[in-house]
Amino acid sequence: MKKILILRAIFPCVFAAACSAPVPPNAGQLRERFGVEIPAYWHASAFHLEASQLRGDRGDRFLGRFRATIALTAPTYVEDHRVGDTIFIRQAGSRGDFKTVYGRADATRAGREWSTKFQMENDPTRSLGQPRDFFTGARVIVVGSKEEQEWEYQQQLREAQAQLEAEAQAQAQREAEQAVRENALIGERRGTAFGERDVRLVVNRADDHLIAFLYIQGYMETLRVQEMAGGGFLLTGIGADKVGRGPDSYNLDMIEAQISAEGYLSANARDTAGSTGRIAMRKITG
């Protein structure tokens, strides 16, 4: 009678242990969980456990090796390049493209719930990009699309317009700087030339150019005024008129004039006879 009672006491313990034994997640549950872990634009269409085992004293850790098939639910793109705040993307995957992935599942049990982590050995979700709507920028353009062609055309127009504006601005700057230099030359100066004293140089503006008159020893020399590339002005004689008594005209061939910040003019001069000399004048008007 005691033996029967002992057997009856043992059996409930065995059944209780069987009832409390951990039930590991099956392939269907793992597939559902795996589908949540991968990006939303991928779908886990198949999931197979190739090997699995329980670990731990109470079997509360599950390790498994899996093979799964995942497919894209939308076209995906990767960034190609940027121009300003415009992002250009290139298509990397199409809707329906599928990949076979391999990896490991590591699940731990807390009470009756299993918490699973997945690690893929080959992860196409990283290399195949993301849907277009996932890119953030002022404008997102697909490489090779009509939208890109239109953007390039508009960009050429913008660049051409910017170049025209830059050239116009540069020209305006050059003209302004030239006007400053010419205004520094305009006016009347007195000084010496070729050793002669009481020489006058008058520079006026005539329409869109400058013209100069050199008064020396009763003669008025008309001079053409040109700006030199390295700075300063080139004054070239173009005619002489006798305005009073004195020697023959110097008939200046060239004056290379430099203007100081104070308006002082210094120059090397040469006449048609080949004689050279210095001119030094101080601005008195203008």
C-alpha positions, 0 to 999 in steps of 0.5 A: 500500500505504501508503494502505490502511494509513492508512485502516486506522489511521483507521477504528479511531479513528473507531469508538472515538470513536463507541463513547465518545460520551455517550448522554444519558438517555432519557425512560424513565430520566428518568421513573424518576428523576423519580418518585424525586425527587417525594414518595412519595405522588405517582406519575409516570404519564407523562413527555415530553421536549419539547426537549433538548440536549447541552452541554460539550466532551465532551457531558457535560451534558444539558439538557431541557424536560419535561412530566409527569403526576403523580397522588396515591396517597393523600389529602393534607391541609393544616394548618387551625389548632391548638388547644393540641397538637391539629392540625386539618387540611383535605383538599386532594387525593384519591387519583387526583387528577392534575396536569400539570407542566412543568419542566427537567431538568439532568443531568451525566455522571460516567463512565457515570452521569448525575446529574439535577436536576429543577426544576418550574415549577408544583409542586402537591406544595407546595400540596396538602399531605401525607398525614395520617400525615405530621402530628405532634402529640398529636392530628390531626383532620380538619376536618368529620369526626365526630371534630371534632364529638366534639372540639368537644362535649368541648371545650364540656364542658371549657370549661364545667367550667373556667368552673364551677371558675373561678367556684367558685374566685373565689367562695371567694376572695371569701368568704375575703377577706370573712371576713378583713374581717369578722374585722377588724370582729368584737370589742369597741371603745371610743371616742367617738361624737357627742362622748360618751366611753366608748362601746362597740361590740361586733360578733358573728357571728350564723349567716351574718351580723354584728350589732353593739351600740352602748352609749352613755349607758345605751342599747344600739343594735342595728345591722345590719352590711352590707359596702359595695361600696367597702370598709368597713361600713355599720351601720344602727340597727334598734332601741334598748333602755334599759339604764340611766339617761341621755338618750333613745336616739340611735337611730342611722340609719347608721354608715359605718365604715372599719377600719384594718389595726390594727383602729382604727374611724373612721366618719361617723354619722347619727341619725334626727333628722338629727344627724351626728357622728364615731365613733372607736374602738379595738379592745380584744378580738377 
